[in-house]
Structure formats: structure tokens, C-alpha cells
């Protein structure tokens, strides 16, 4: 499978609408990258007797429950980054109303594709958006149709009860006509690895008031000095309005971090410290509730497990009402953080050849008792995510 992502489509992905509402409840994908007849649910039907995550429901409707934290765990090439891309590009498609980025995601061009998303974008409205494509091998003439259904969320409704009232497919229209009256009052923030094109560019949250800039620097310093104790301080540059200066205890030569420069070209800083800039950006955004959906992909790969646990725990504690966090990790120690079983998803690849597909399961499908650790289940490969490493060992035979 070969596909390309136009990284220009990722620019300006911080759609800011302060204190608006959004939560994703469900996604279904078919013939999108390696997702074939793939479905994932981000709601949960029953109230938990005990949880360290507060207010996992719509602010004004405790019965309408959704998962505020969604952690994707899996071996290499199991679809974690792909799923984050798809979520972002579907939201982007609904806002920009441009079809090409979605067409780039289609796996087998000779086959039709389909995307479904259930989301809340208004305190009392549940939406279902279905996107289907045909003639995908004809780049200019590929047909993209959209069906949008909306239901009022009534007091006492849950997602599980209200979703039954959707008509199977609804009425499809050409995407330009179908999206004409759709205006998402929402915001989301996506960060991905520096290997993903545009994300190798440095972004600094300095376009705010003087007070907000100082708050941002406080967060940035807390993150960077934890990742690298030799850093004395990160402060605003005197010579540029969109740069910071990192000073060290053990080196008289500072590092200049300039907006728009390549992250990979920064001198001296370790890989983990470089990624710390993006981590600080999204922590600042969460702390100030600048968005509703936060997508964090492979940002903790270069930090130690205890620091990753501290970062994730702090992010979750900072989430406000009607906000949602998605993240990927390879660190199974995250499973020991006492979050609900339903917060953890496990991805794997099943099948061979053209039948190869991404599969997903939620920890709550296997166990929900408070006295059982998802980490123990993972270590015993209950979720079938362990890779086959026999070919690696065969090299040494």
C-alpha cells in the first residue's frame, strides 16, 4: 500500500473557537489506508462507580457519556498514526470542504471507500457524517458524496439510546452541496512526529498577550528543564518577536529556537527535548482550554516512562468539560496509571496480503474489575498485540 499526505493540508490545524463543544463518539472506516471494515467507539454505556477522570459526559447531560481519554497502544505499523491522521483529515474535510486529502487516504483505488463519524458539535445535537467515494482511480472525477444527519440530544439521553434513531444511511449529496450548511463550532489540535513533513517545523505559542506569553514560557520551562536538567531557562528573544532563547548551566552558548525553523536542525538539544517543545505547546493549549479535541501522536517516544506518565497524567487532569484527548504510546507502563479500562485501545494487524487489516479492541471488552490491572493483561498478551520477532532471531542462526 502506498499513499501520500499533502502536508500543506496540515497547516493551521489549530482551529480555535474558545469554549465550544465537541466530542467524537464513533468512527467507522472501510478501504481507508489499512482500515477495512474498521469500527471504534468512544462512548461508554454505564456510569462508573469510581474513576480518576472527572466528568466523562457532556457538561449539561450526565447521561450522555463519552471517553475523555483515549490511549492507542500497539506494535509497529499497527495503525496508530494512521488513525490520528484520519481523524484529523475528516475534521479538516468538514471545515475546508476539499476532497483531495481524503482521496489520498484511499487504499485500493479500484474500490469504493467509506467513512462514518458520530460527533457532538452543539450542546444538544448529535451528528452522523457519512462520506463515501467512488471512481477513486479517476483523480479529478472521483465522486465524493456526503450524508449528514442530526438528532436533538434530549435530557436523560445517552449516546447508546439516541444513536438508534439514525436512519441507516440518510440522504447522500455531492460533498460540496452536502457540506454547504455544515459549520463546525469547534477546535482541535494535532501534533505528530517530526518525520511527518510539516511537523518538523517549530511552532511557538507566542502570538498571545504578554500575560499569556509568560504563562506559555512557564509551561515550556517546566517541560524542558524536566527533560534536560542542564537547561537553566527558556526566555523570549530580545531580537525577534517569534523566537526563544534557551540558556544552559554548563554552556555559555545559548540555543535560538525560531518559529518555522526545522526542529531536526536544532543544535545540542536531545531528541526528547526537541519533542518537548511540541509537548509544551499542547499542554499549554489544554491548560487554557483553547481547543476541544487534542490528538497527540508519538510525542513520548524519546522520553522516559516516568516522565511520560507525569506528562499524560497532567494533561488528563487539565482537561475541561466537553474536551477529549487522543494519544498513542509504546509505553505499556501507562496501563498502570489507574485510568478506566475503557481508556485503553489495542491495535494489531491481522490477515495477510490483500486481506491484511487493522484490528482494534478496548480493554473494557476483556475486563472491568478494579482489582485487575490492564498492565498484567497486556504483559500476558491478552490483547494479542505482541509482534512476531522470530525472523529477527533467525538472522542470528
C-alpha positions in Angstrom: 0.0 0.0 0.0 1.4 3.4 -0.9 -0.2 6.7 -0.1 0.9 10.3 0.2 -0.3 13.1 2.5 -0.1 16.7 1.3 1.4 18.3 4.3 0.1 21.7 3.3 -3.3 20.4 4.4 -2.0 20.1 7.9 -1.1 23.8 8.2 -3.1 25.9 10.6 -4.7 22.9 12.2 -5.3 24.7 15.4 -8.9 25.8 14.8 -9.6 27.9 17.8 -13.2 28.5 19.0 -13.0 29.1 22.7 -15.3 27.2 24.9 -17.2 25.5 22.1 -18.3 21.9 22.3 -17.2 18.7 20.6 -16.7 15.0 21.2 -16.2 12.2 18.8 -18.4 9.2 19.8 -17.7 6.7 17.0 -15.8 6.1 13.7 -16.1 3.5 11.0 -13.7 3.2 8.1 -13.6 0.9 5.1 -10.8 1.0 2.4 -9.1 3.9 4.2 -5.4 3.2 4.4 -5.2 -0.3 6.0 -8.6 0.1 7.8 -11.0 -2.4 6.3 -14.5 -2.7 7.9 -12.9 -1.0 11.0 -15.0 0.5 13.8 -14.1 2.1 17.1 -16.4 3.6 19.8 -15.5 6.4 22.1 -18.6 6.3 24.3 -19.4 4.1 27.3 -22.8 2.9 28.3 -22.7 2.6 32.1 -21.6 5.1 34.8 -18.5 4.0 36.6 -18.7 3.7 40.4 -15.1 5.1 40.7 -12.9 6.9 38.2 -10.0 9.3 38.5 -11.1 11.0 35.2 -13.8 13.6 36.1 -16.9 14.5 34.1 -16.7 11.9 31.3 -20.0 13.2 29.9 -21.5 16.2 28.2 -21.4 19.1 30.6 -25.2 19.5 30.9 -26.2 15.9 30.4 -24.6 13.4 32.7 -26.3 10.5 30.9 -24.6 11.3 27.6 -21.2 9.7 28.4 -18.0 9.8 26.3 -14.4 8.9 26.9 -12.3 11.9 27.6 -9.0 9.9 27.4 -8.3 7.5 24.5 -4.9 5.8 24.5 -3.9 3.8 21.5 -1.3 1.1 22.1 0.2 -1.4 19.6 3.3 -2.7 18.0 5.0 -1.0 15.0 2.9 -0.3 11.9 -0.5 -1.2 13.5 -2.3 1.9 12.5 -1.9 4.3 15.5 -0.5 7.2 13.5 -2.8 6.4 10.6 -5.9 6.6 12.8 -4.8 10.0 14.2 -4.3 11.2 10.6 -7.7 10.0 9.5 -9.5 11.7 12.5 -7.8 15.0 11.7 -8.3 14.9 8.0 -12.0 14.0 8.3 -12.5 17.0 10.6 -10.4 19.1 8.2 -12.6 18.0 5.3 -15.7 19.1 7.0 -14.2 22.6 7.6 -12.3 23.1 4.4 -14.6 21.1 2.1 -11.7 19.9 -0.1 -11.8 16.3 -1.2 -8.2 15.6 -2.4 -6.7 15.0 1.1 -9.4 12.3 1.7 -8.9 10.7 -1.7 -5.2 10.4 -0.8 -6.2 8.1 2.1 -8.0 5.5 -0.1 -6.2 2.2 -0.1 -7.4 0.3 -3.2 -8.4 2.9 -5.8 -10.5 0.4 -7.8 -12.8 0.0 -4.8 -15.2 2.4 -3.1 -14.5 3.7 0.3 -16.5 4.9 3.3 -16.0 6.9 6.4 -18.6 7.4 9.2 -18.2 9.7 12.2 -20.7 10.3 15.0 -19.9 13.6 16.9 -21.4 16.2 19.1 -20.8 19.8 17.9 -23.5 21.5 19.8 -24.6 21.1 23.4 -27.8 19.4 22.3 -27.1 18.0 18.8 -25.7 14.5 17.8 -24.5 14.4 14.2 -23.7 11.5 12.0 -21.5 12.2 8.9 -21.0 9.5 6.3 -18.6 10.1 3.4 -18.4 7.6 0.6 -16.3 7.7 -2.6 -16.4 6.0 -6.0 -14.3 6.1 -9.2 -11.2 6.7 -6.9 -8.8 5.9 -9.7 -10.0 9.0 -11.6 -8.3 11.7 -9.6 -10.3 14.7 -11.0 -13.6 12.9 -11.4 -13.6 10.8 -8.2 -17.1 11.0 -6.8 -17.4 12.1 -3.1 -20.8 12.0 -1.6 -21.8 13.0 2.0 -24.8 12.2 4.2 -25.4 14.3 7.3 -28.0 13.5 9.9 -28.6 15.5 13.1 -30.6 14.5 16.2 -31.5 16.6 19.2 -30.0 15.3 22.5 -32.8 15.2 25.0 -32.4 15.4 28.8 -31.6 11.9 30.0 -30.4 10.6 26.6 -27.3 8.5 26.3 -25.4 8.0 23.1 -26.4 4.4 23.1 -30.1 5.1 23.2 -30.2 8.2 20.9 -28.0 6.7 18.2 -30.6 4.1 17.4 -32.8 6.8 15.9 -30.4 7.5 13.0 -31.7 6.3 9.6 -29.2 3.7 8.2 -27.6 5.9 5.6 -29.6 9.0 5.3 -29.7 11.0 2.0 -26.4 11.4 0.1 -25.5 14.6 -1.8 -22.4 15.7 -3.6 -19.9 16.7 -0.8 -19.9 20.4 -1.8 -23.7 20.6 -1.5 -23.9 18.3 1.5 -21.3 20.3 3.5 -22.6 23.7 2.5 -24.6 24.2 5.6 -22.3 22.4 8.0 -20.3 24.9 10.2 -18.4 23.2 12.9 -18.2 25.4 16.0 -15.2 23.5 17.3 -11.4 23.4 17.6 -8.8 20.7 17.5 -5.0 20.5 17.9 -2.9 17.8 16.3 0.8 17.1 16.9 2.7 14.3 15.1 6.3 13.1 14.8 8.8 15.3 13.1 9.1 12.6 10.4 5.6 13.7 9.2 6.5 16.6 6.9 5.1 19.8 8.3 5.6 18.7 11.8 9.3 19.1 11.6 8.7 22.8 11.7 9.0 24.6 15.1 5.8 26.2 16.4 5.8 28.5 19.4 2.7 29.8 21.1 3.9 33.4 21.3 1.0 35.2 19.4 -0.8 36.0 22.6 -1.0 38.8 25.2 2.1 39.4 27.4 0.4 37.5 30.3 -0.4 34.5 28.1 3.2 34.5 26.7 4.5 34.4 30.2 2.1 31.5 31.0 3.4 29.7 27.9 7.0 30.2 28.9 6.3 28.9 32.4 4.8 25.7 30.9 7.7 25.4 28.4 10.3 25.8 31.1 8.7 23.2 33.3 8.7 20.7 30.5 12.2 21.5 29.0 14.0 21.7 32.4 12.5 18.3 33.4 13.7 16.7 30.1 17.1 18.3 30.3 18.2 19.5 33.8 21.2 21.3 32.3 18.8 23.9 30.8 18.7 27.0 33.0 15.8 28.9 31.4 13.9 29.4 28.1 13.1 33.1 27.6 11.9 35.4 24.9 14.4 36.6 22.4 15.3 40.3 22.5 16.0 40.3 18.8 12.9 38.6 17.4 9.2 38.5 18.4 8.8 34.9 17.3 11.8 33.2 18.9 13.0 32.0 22.3 16.5 31.6 23.7 17.4 28.5 25.7 20.3 29.1 28.2 22.3 26.3 29.8 24.1 26.0 33.1 27.0 24.2 31.6 27.4 26.0 28.2 27.7 29.8 27.6 26.4 29.4 24.0 22.5 29.5 24.0 20.3 27.8 21.5 18.0 30.0 19.5 14.6 28.4 18.7 12.9 30.3 15.9 9.3 29.9 14.7 9.2 28.0 11.4 12.7 26.6 11.6 13.4 22.8 11.3 13.1 21.0 14.6 15.6 18.4 13.5 18.2 21.2 12.9 18.3 22.5 16.4 21.8 22.1 17.9 22.7 20.5 21.2 19.1 19.5 22.3 18.4 15.8 22.6 15.6 14.3 20.6 13.3 14.2 23.7 14.0 17.8 24.5 13.2 18.8 20.9 9.9 17.0 21.2 9.4 18.7 24.5 8.6 21.9 22.6 5.6 20.4 20.9 4.5 18.7 24.2 4.7 22.1 26.0 2.6 23.7 23.2 -0.2 21.2 23.6 0.0 21.2 27.4 -0.4 25.0 27.3 -3.4 24.6 25.0 -5.1 22.1 27.2 -4.4 24.2 30.4 -6.1 27.2 28.7 -8.9 25.2 27.0 -8.0 26.5 23.6 -9.5 23.6 21.8 -11.8 20.7 22.4 -10.0 17.8 20.8 -6.3 17.1 21.3 -4.5 14.5 19.1 -1.0 13.6 20.3 0.9 11.1 18.2 4.3 9.5 19.1 5.4 12.6 21.1 6.7 10.5 24.0 8.9 8.1 22.1 12.1 9.9 23.3 11.2 10.5 26.9 11.5 8.1 29.9 8.4 6.2 31.1 8.1 8.1 34.3 8.2 11.5 32.5 5.7 10.3 30.0 3.4 9.2 32.9 3.7 12.6 34.5 3.0 14.4 31.3 -0.1 12.3 30.4 -1.4 12.5 33.9 -1.1 16.3 34.0 -2.8 16.6 30.6 -5.7 14.5 31.7 -6.1 16.4 34.9 -6.2 19.7 32.9 -9.0 18.6 30.5 -12.1 20.7 30.9 -15.7 19.9 30.3 -16.6 18.7 26.8 -12.9 18.1 25.9 -11.3 14.9 24.6 -7.7 13.7 24.4 -6.4 11.0 21.9 -2.8 9.8 22.2 -0.5 7.0 21.0 2.2 5.3 23.0 4.6 2.3 23.0 4.9 2.5 26.8 2.9 -0.2 28.5 3.6 1.3 31.9 0.8 3.8 31.1 -1.5 0.9 31.7 -0.6 1.2 35.4 -1.9 4.7 35.9 -5.3 3.6 37.3 -7.3 5.0 34.4 -10.6 3.2 33.5 -10.2 0.1 31.3 -12.3 1.9 28.7 -9.5 4.5 28.1 -7.1 1.9 26.5 -7.3 0.6 23.0 -5.1 -2.1 21.4 -4.3 -2.2 17.7 -2.9 -5.0 15.7 -2.7 -6.2 12.1 -4.5 -9.3 11.1 -4.7 -11.3 7.9 -2.2 -11.5 5.0 -1.8 -9.9 1.6 -4.9 -8.0 0.4 -6.8 -9.3 3.4 -4.4 -7.6 5.8 -6.3 -5.2 8.0 -6.1 -3.2 11.2 -8.0 -4.6 14.2 -8.8 -2.8 17.4 -10.1 -3.8 20.8 -10.8 -1.9 24.0 -9.5 -3.2 27.4 -13.0 -2.9 28.8 -14.1 -5.7 26.4 -11.9 -8.1 28.3 -12.1 -6.8 31.9 -13.5 -4.0 34.1 -12.9 -5.1 37.7 -11.0 -2.5 39.7 -8.8 -5.2 41.3 -7.4 -6.3 37.9 -4.6 -4.4 36.2 -4.7 -3.8 32.4 -0.9 -3.9 32.6 -0.9 -7.5 33.8 -3.3 -8.5 31.0 -1.1 -6.7 28.5 2.0 -8.4 29.8 0.3 -11.8 29.3 -0.7 -10.8 25.7 -4.4 -10.9 26.4 -4.9 -8.2 23.7 -2.8 -10.1 21.1 -0.5 -7.1 20.4 2.9 -8.9 20.8 4.8 -8.9 17.5 6.3 -12.0 15.9 10.0 -11.5 16.3 11.1 -14.9 15.0 12.5 -13.5 11.8 14.8 -11.2 13.7 16.2 -14.1 15.8 16.6 -16.1 12.6 19.2 -13.6 11.4 21.5 -14.8 14.1 21.1 -18.5 13.3 
